Amino acid sequence: MRFFEYESRQIVKAAGIPVSAHGFARTPEEARRIAEEIAAPVVIKSQVLTGGRMKAGGVRFADTPDEAAKEAEFVLGLEINGHMPRGVLVDSKVSVKQEFYAGVVWDGIRKQPVMLFSDMGGIDIEEVAETHPDRVGREHFSNLMEVSDYQAKQVIASIGVTGPALTRATPILARLARLFVRHDMTLAEINPLAMLEDGSFVAVDAHMDMENEARPRQKALLQGLGVGDEETRQAREATPFELAGEEVDAQDHRGVAGNVTEFDGNLGLVIGAGGGSLTLFDAVRAHGGRPANYCEIGGNPSVAKACGLAKLVLQKPGVEKIAVMMSIVSNTRVDIVARGVIKACLELGYDPAEKIAIFRIPGAWEDEGFKILEKYGVEYCDRSVSMHEAARRAVEKIQGESARSADVQERPEVDRPHQDAGQDAPSEVTR
Amino acid sequence: MSILIDETTTFIVQGITGREAVNLTRECLDYGAGAQIVGGVTPGRKGREVHGVPVFDTVAQAVEHHGGPIDGSVVTVPPAFTKDAVLEAIANGIKLVVIVTERIPRRDVAQMVEFAKQHDARIIGPNCLGIIVPDVIKMGGIGGPAKDAAKAYTPGPVGVISRSGGMTTEMSSTLTAAGLGQSTAVSIGGDAIIGSSYAELMPLFEADEQTEAIVIYTEPGGRMEAQLAEWVKTHDSRLPIVAFMAGRFMDEMPGMSFGHAGTIVEGKADTAAEKIQRLAEAGIVVAEEISQIPDIVKSKIAERSAV
């Protein structure tokens, strides 16, 4: 999960790294107050979880508190890459002598974190590494011992930095490395790390990414920042459809039927597991199909969960049919998923044979599952039909259908009837 | 032969009294010649049995009861306790640890891996289904119940390495249907940091006489495929490699995670397109569909044996 800059600054500051005087404002009035406190020219920075805010005009300068309020008002209303800002950071404008870069990231191949330092700060570090590799110092460090300051010193000295700059930057990089480990970060970056005219260093911008898996044990940090459990901080904010998918998955603890991502096609997908879903989504697109969603089933979900997910997908506007497909399952039971998706169709008043374009889940309890599908006339296949072939058949069915209905007339977008039939599905389905 | 495990391998199951672990134990005992599960560990449950396997409080007790070193452990404890369990296994002389648990923060994984390296031990996973040597032994949930595993896996010349547990079985089943068996199939796990990558397993397959070709399942995210491409270029491997890349659609959606924790496009280098190119440059054939894999493998094996 990514942190906003104003949060990253707090994290950095709590680790003992100096930051420029600043405050976080949600209104122009708050921005004015902070500018008054700083009592010097300020920079107003949009707080969005996306890059390119400078280019988009989300960074403005103000010499007086009045100007600060005016610029804040502008920035607060400025959408950047589809994101509205959460607020603005009112930052004191510092006179910088030189800009540095300090960062810590994981190296998945060496399986250790690596410290990075450059005397070319303020620009993208990957670009510096490409154009001026000799200006980027780097060193891996052990997972089993706490980082010692000398390791940071070596990284900084390796690019020729010496004198007071070296001695002042050393504890900053070492502290950044320690906070990276302590807080389960996947990226901890200060860019630029500014050396001021008086030789002191301050963090002018900071970027922190924390691993989602570590959220349970980083509760104290998150609470301190006021980040609630409901804030997922994905690259794109969850849509109502996706949030509904999370609810389906949360209804009981058995297995997974969720991880829903919304797309705008006409073929609803009830697919799994992790790798299977990736493969099947590609396969549908490779055959010219337009998926309405991505999702994952796995770990043997209950009938209720499979049903809930199928219902959600079936009710999505624009969905004409669903394809129920997985790679060979060994833990998830074929019959349970079959029951769930048939139940979903029946409860919505649909004919499963009509709505389910194809059912391709081979594996555990497949004979039982296939029997149920047969009874309802749903087209199914076993492992002798490849995942790609199953996807092709599903696409063929829906395209045939779309083509036919387009022939008849150009039909206006109408709300599909949400028939809450209320009828109970037959016992072998609900069981 | 096989890599990592064979019919002589002994192992324990840590967290053996959990629901999934009980099933997994049954499956491993039933498969092939029947795994030698010499004990299970769940703190506070000493004296119980799970399908006839004695349960202990500590790994040390299991080792003592066995009367000598134990080869491996399957770890299926909740994420918050996994690191401790793995360190305990390794500290008690276990050399092969299969970590089934998912959602372990990578700091913990990195610590376990570094500790393992110091003790000359190997980790498979986390977030994996384990290892199977067809008709001989399976260590982990891979392939599911014995009768299902027997349907998908048969002995033969292909080594399988996969970042997805389910797709390990799908690909092996496809090979089996085409008359190509597997020497060993390894589900290496879907996380950003894992104990054993493709490149780290290649020397083992290279040394295994039964193995004549490698099939891998890959995804966007991380640099493991680049590492494999590099390994292939710098080693004069006798083994042709055929890859399948899933999640190509993710290239259009940077920053979004799909499928597995480690499957996320963070930069240019870890997109599906970039990986396909790198693999191809190293002479690794990337199949468009899984159903094409058996024919490619057969022609590659024929090519090599013709030389």
Interface residues (C-beta under 8 A of the other chain):
Chain A: W106 G108 I109 K111 Q112 P113 E126 S142 N143 L144 V181 D184 T186 E211 N212 E213 A214 P216 R217 Q234 A235 R236 N259 T261 G272 A273 G274 G275 G276 S277 L278 T279 F281 D282 A283 R285 A286 Y294 E296 G298 M326 S327 I328 V329 S330 N331 G363 A364 R383 S384 S386 M387 H388 E389
Chain B: P79 A80 R103 I104 P105 R106 R107 V109 A110 Q111 V113 E114 F115 Q118 G141 I142 G143 G144 P145 D148 A149 A152 S162 R163 S164 G165 G166 M167 T169 E170 S173 T174 A177 G190 A192 I193 S197 Y217 E219 G222 R223 M224 Q227 F244 A246 G247 R248 F249 M250 M253 P254 G255 M256 S257 F258 G259 H260 A261 G262 T263 G267 E288 E289 I290 S291
